[in-house]
Amino acid sequence: MPVPQDAYYGIYTARAKENFAAGGRPANPKLMHAIARVKQAAAKVNGRNHALPQKKVQAILAACEEILDGSLDAHLIVDAYQGGAGTSSNMNVNEVIANRAIELLGGSKGDYSIVHPIDDVNLHQSTNDVYPTALRIAVIPLLRQLAEELASLQEAFQAKEHEYADLLRLGRTQLMDALPILAGQSFGAYAKAAARDRWRLYKAEERLREINIGGTAVGTGMNAPLTYIYAIADELRELTGLGLCRSDFPMDGTQNMDVFVEVSGLLKAAAVNLLKISNDFRLLSSGPAGGIGEYILPAVQAGSSIMPGKVNPVIAEMLGSVAMRVIAGDTAVTLAAASGQLELNAFTPVLAEALLESLELLLHGIPLFRERCLSGLKLDEHRCREHVERSGVLAAATITYLGYDNAAALAKAAAASGRPLEQLLLEGGWMTLEQIQEVLHPLEVTKPGIPGRSGQSGAEHGRRLIPE
């Protein structure tokens, strides 16, 4: 089969390119770079153990560095959706390293008598221990970055919590008027959700540190000397700066992919929170004239090619789209992990593609949302107050004093007339102005306890203003 003269890949990769022309895009570069990192560690260990001559080792290491800095990405061409449990990606890297190393040694690409892609670059390895190890190496840094992005998102929500700590807003349950809340409290709830997501992802790294490198094809370690098996994990830890450790049972890491399902599930949990936030922002900014219109989102682009002046909540929609894709990706990860059979999982490539895509989507989507939507968000304070006053929901604060039936009647009257509840209470002689100001104060109706009786329990009703 012909291979282009200027290609660093070889005939195995060329065949795989034809066989797996399904997705139309190569495997994730971060995964391919991580495979090169494994090759680098293996070459170092094999060199120290005198399994490879230093001349070959140095050429292999130099070729690995060129992959790691992106110089050879154009030659990492195997499709993301491939059969063979990742063998084609592993061989793609092997061939590129070998051919570039051959050049560095003064030979011509394809002269594998100088550096062989399997006998030298893949020495004491198989796809089945290289690929799962490389995937962990690719995922861990992304997880760390994502945890930091979630921390920044949490801080941005907390800034809004402080900014709107005194603004009364209408709380809603089942899309209907419920109880008053402080606008800052809703941002505080979002901050708590982001904090949980951050902590979960931070802890998830522990599961990924155990690597099966040295297990070769099925986890028994056959065809890898003990001096290599016990040194390769240490070498990878040194090269990556990650807290990697050798699995005490490599067969587990070779065939079982549940660790990646766990990580993907945590990404899905974060995506669920983000989708809920996206929906809230779109709903609260709706209209503005014909909707709720309490949130004023930054206008980042024109919203319509036919309706002049229309501005849509596109950044919130983008965040929702990212979240939906991550949730869908979790299904792919789950199915791929469950479809492994016996001593190997043939569907690890689709698992890797979905998991890395989800991580990258969140890494890009969250800061865009924070910077282009959340940070510039403003609340229409007049609209917020108007909705609270017109709804009659403050009547709930008077239940202790007036009884449920009287409070309900006042709420209905306020909603029907459009007049503020305070005005009806005063005109009807239900409460004095001083009592109204005390009971309906924003800080009284948005904290635990009986409004107007700070520190008292609900059982201490006291004297009713209206006779029984």
N, C-alpha and C positions, 0 to 999 in steps of 0.2 A: 504494500500500500504506500503510495507516495506521501512524503512529509515535506512541507515547505522548507526550502533551504535555510531561510532565516529563522525558523522556529527553534525554540529551545526544548519544546516538548518532543516526544518520540512517537513511535508507532502505536503503543498502547493507548496513549492519549488521543491520537488521531482516530482510532477505531471507536473509542468511547464517545468522542464528539459526534460521530455519526449515529451511534447506537442510541444515545440519550438526548437527541435534539428535541426535547419536550418542552422545557420551561422557557427556553430562549434566553437564559441568562446563566452565567457561570456561578459556581458555588461561592458562598460569602467569602470575600477576601480575608476577613479576620480569621475564619476557620483555616483557610489555606496558609496563612502566615503562621498560625499556631502549629500546623503540621510541620512547617519548615523549622519551627523552634524545637520540635521533638527531634527532627533530623540533626539539628545542630548539637543537641545534648548527646544523642547517640554517637555521633562522630567523635565528640570529645572523649566519651567513656571508652569507645572502641580504640581510640588512639592511645589512651593511657594504658589500656590492657594489651597493647601491641597486636590487636586484631586488625588494625589498619596502619599502613605506613604514614608517617607524619606528612609527607608530601600530599597524599590524598586527603588527609584530614584537613589540612590548611585550605586546600582548594574547595572542599565541601563546605567548610565554615564560611569562606568568602562568598560562595554562591548563596548560602542561606541568608547571609546579611543582605544581599541584593534583593532577595525575596521579601525579607522583613522590612526593607525601606521602600517597597513598592515598585522597584525598578523593573521587575519581571512579571508584574501583574497581567500584562497583555498575553502572557504565555500560559496562564492558569485558566484553562478554557473549558474544562469539563462541566457539563450542565449540573445545576443544583439538584435536579430531579433525576437521579441515577439509580440503577440497580447495583447490587454487589456490596452493600453494607459500607460503601465509601472507598472500595478498592481503587476505583478510577481516580478519585481525588488524591489518594495516597500515591498512586503511580504517576499522576500528573506532576506532583511535587518531586518525586524521585527522579523523573526524567529531566525536568528543568534543572534541578541541582546538578545532576550528572553531566549534562551537556554543557552547562556553564562552567563547571569545574574542569571539564576536558579542555575548553577554550583557555581557561586560566593557566592550564599546564602546557599550553602550546599545541594542543591537538585540534582535530576537527570534530565538530558535533557529530554524534552517532558512532564514534570510535570507542565502543564500550570496553575495549581492552585497556583503556587508560583509566576510566572511572565507570563502574557499572551501576546502573540505577537500583538493582536489587542486591547484588553481591556486596556492594560497597555502601551506597546511600541507605539502603533498607536493611543493612546488616543487623541481625539479632532482633528484628522487628517483624510485625505483620500489621496489616490494616486494622486488625481487630483489637490490638492494644494501642496502636498509634491514634486512631480516629477518635475513640471515646476520651482518651487523654487530651488530645488537641482541642476537642470541643469544650472540655472543662477549662482549659487555659484561655480559650476565646471568651467564654461566658463570664468568668469571675471578674475581670476588669470592668466589663459592661455593667455587671450588677453593682459594683462599687460606685461607678459613675451615676447609675440610676438612683441609688440610695441618696447620693448628694443632691441630685436634682429634686428629689422628693423633699429633702430637707429645705431646699430653697423655696419650694412651693409652699411648704408649711409656714415658713417665715413670712412669705408674701400674704398668706391668708391671715396670719396673726397681725400683720401691719394693718390690714383692713378691719380686723376685729377691733383694734385700738382706735382707728380713725372714725369708726361709726359706733363707738361704744355707748353713745347717749341718744342715738336716733331710734325712735319707736317705729316699728314696722309691723304690718299685719302678718301674723303667722297663718299658715294654711295647712289643712290636712285634707287629703282626698280632693285637692284643688278647691276646697271650699274654705271660707273664712273660719278661722279657729280662734286662737288667742294671740294677743299682742306679744311681740318679742322685740328685743333690741337688735337692730340690723347687724351689729357687731357679733352677736351671739351666733348667727348663722355662719359667719366666716370662721368663728371659733370651732364650730362643728366640722367644717371642712378641714381645718388645720389638724384636728384630732385624727381624722381619717387618713390624711397624708402622713402623719406621724406613725400610725400603725403600719402603713404600707412600707415606710422607710425601715422600720425596725424589723419587719418580717423579711425583707430582702437582705438586710444586713446579716441576719442570722442564717439565711439560706446558704451563704458562702461556705459554711462549715461542711455542708453535705457534699460539696463539689471538690473539696481538697484531696480526697482519696482517689488515686489514679491507678489504673490497671496496667501501666506500662511495664514491660518485662513478662507479661503473661502470654505473649505471642498469640497464636491462633485461637486457642480455646480457654486460656487461663491457666494451663498447667505449667507454662514456662519452657516447654520443649523447644530446643534449638537456640536457647539463650543461656550463656554461661552464668553461674551464680555471681561472679565478679561484676558482670554487667547488670544483672537483675537488681542487686543491692545498691548499685551506684547511680543508676539512671534517674530515679526519682529525686535523689539529692542534687544531681546536676541540673535537673529541670527547676527545682526550687531555687537554686542559685541564679539561673539564667532569667527566670521570670519575676523573681521577687515575690512570688505567691507562696503561701504556706502549704505547699503540696506534700503529700506523704504517700508512700507505697502501700497499696492495699494488701492486707494480710490474707486476702482470698480473691485473687485477680479474676477468677472465673465469674464471680458476681458482677464486677464492673464490665466484663466483656459481654454478658448476655442480658443484664437487667438495666433498664433505662428509667426506672422509677424516680431516680434523683432529679432527672430533667423534667419529669412530670410535676414533681413537687415545686420546682422553681417556676415552671410555666403556670402552675395553679396560683402562685403568689402574684405573678404578673397579671393574671386574669383578675384577681381580687383588686389589684390597684386599678386596672382598667374599668372594673365595675364602678368603683368610686368616681373615677374621672368621667365616666359616661353620665352618672347621676348629676355631677357638678355641671357638666355641659348642658344637660337638659334643664337644670335649674336656671342657669344663666340665660338661656334662650327664652325660657318662659317669663322670667322676671323682667326681661328687657323687651318683651313682645309689644307690638304696636308701633310706635309708642302711644299714638292717640287712640287706637282701637284695641289696645291690649292692657297689660298690667303696667308696663312702662316705669317701673321703680328703679331698675338698673339702667344706667347709661353706659353702654360698651363703647370703647374707642372705635371710631370710624376709620377703618384701614383701607377700604377700597369701595368703589361704586358697586351698588348691589344689583343693578339691573340694566339691561341694554334697551329697555322699552319704557321703564317707569322712572322718570327723572327724580333725583334726590333720594331714591330708596337706598337704604343702607342695611345690610344683613349681618347677623351675628356670625360671620364666617370663621373667626378664630375659634369660637366655641364649637362650631360645627366641625372644624378640623380636629379638635380634641376628641369629639364624639366619634369621628371616623377612625381615628387612631385606636381608640378604645375598642370599637367594634372589631377591628382587624386583629387586635391582640386576643380578644375573646375567641374569635374564629381560629386563630393560630393555636390556641390551647387545645382545641379539638383535634387538630392535626398531630400535635405532640402526643396527646393521649392515645390516639389510634395507632400511631407509629410505635409507641412503646409497648402497647398491648399486642402488637402483631409480631413481635419477636418469637422465634421458635427454637427450642432446645438451646444449643450453646452459642447462638449469635442472633442479633437483630438486623435483618436485611434492610430495615426501613430507617435506620439511623440518619441517613442523609436528609430525608424530608423532615425528620424531627429537628435536626440541626438548623436547617433553613428556616423553619417556622419559629424556633426559639430565638435565634439571632435576629431575625426580622422584627419580632416583637420587642426585643430589648432596644434595638436601634430606633424603632418607631417611637417608643416612649421617651428615649433619650432626646430625640429631636422635637417631639410634639409638646412635651411638658414645658420646656423653657420658652417655646414660641407662645404658648398659652399664657404663661406667667408674664412675659415681657410685653406682648402685644394686646393682651386683653385684661388680665387681672390687675396689673400694676396701674393701668390707666382707667380702671373702672370707677365710676362715680354713681352716687345715688341721688335720685330726684327727691329731695327732702320734703318738698311741698306735696308731691304725689304720695309719698309714704304716709304723711300725716293725714292727708285727705282720705285715703283708704281706711285707715284706722278709725277715723271719726265717723265716716259714713257707714261703716259695717255694723256698728253696735256691739262689737266683740268685747268692748270694755265692760259691758254689763256683767260679764262673768265675775268681775272683781267685786260686784255688789251683792253676790249671792249670800254671803255671810250676814249681811245687814238687812237685805230686803226679802230674802227667800227666793227660791228658784223660780216660782211662777211669776212673781213681780219682776224679777230681773229679765225673764224671757219676754214678758210683755213690753218692757222698756226697749229691749233689743229690737223687737219687731217694729215698734213705733219709730225708733231711730232709723232703721233701714227703710221703712216706708216713706217717711217724711224727708229723709236726707238731712235731718238736723242732728247736730252733735248730741251725744248721750248726756254730756255735762249740762247742756241747756235744758233737756227734758228733766233731768234729776232736780235741777234748781227750780224750774217753773212748777213742777209738781209737788214741791216741798218734800221730796224724798231725802234730800241731803242738803246741808248748808254748803256754801262755797268753800269754807275751810275744810269740811269733811271730803268734799269732792276732790279738792286739790291733794289731800293726803292719800285718799284711797286710790285715785286714778293716776298717781304720779308714776312716770315711766319706770322708775327703779323699784316701785312697789309691785307693779303688775308683771314684772319679768324676773322675779326671784322666788325661792321657796317661801312658804308661809302665807298668812292671811294678809292681803293688801291693807295697808293702814295700821297693821298691828305687828310690826316687825318683831320677830322672835317668838310670837305666839303660835300655838298649834291650832289646827282646824277644830279641835274639840272645844276651844275656849271662845264660844261665839259671843258672849256678852249680851248687852241689851240690843234688841232690834229697833231700828228707827220706825218701822211700821208695825202696828199692833198685830199680834197673831190672829 
